[in-house]
Amino acid sequence: MPKLTPANMNLFKRIVEDLRLLVLMIRDYGRGRYRNISPVSGIIFVLAVAYLLIPTDLISDFIPGLGQLDDMAFLLASLYFLEKDLYRYRDWKDDEKAPDERTGDRENHSQ
């Protein structure tokens, strides 16, 4: 199965994949296993989280629908800017798994 890239998936799948990678990357960063994150991406992520948590918005959340729309737009824009780091993380994760899979294959064939 080919790797998912922005060019070969629809918007919903792309957002779900980005959020999944973001959660995994944060977990590995917190555990100290992955540190290859650009400073700009770190700043964008911190600003996105702060924007979502701070009650002051461009459009007030008291306006039903519109208030949440600017939060979603900010989240999507930050995911867009983080995609390069997210896909680099995915490649690192795939490379990390590859030696284990190769070792497992050798063990199975040697028996």
Protein Blocks (a to p, Z undefined) as FASTA:
>chain_A
ZZddfklccfklmmmmmmmmmmmmmmmmmnopaccbcfklmmmmmmmmmmmmpmbdfbdc
klghjlmmmmmmmmmmmmmmmmmmmmmmmmmmmmmmmmmmmmmmmmmmmZZ
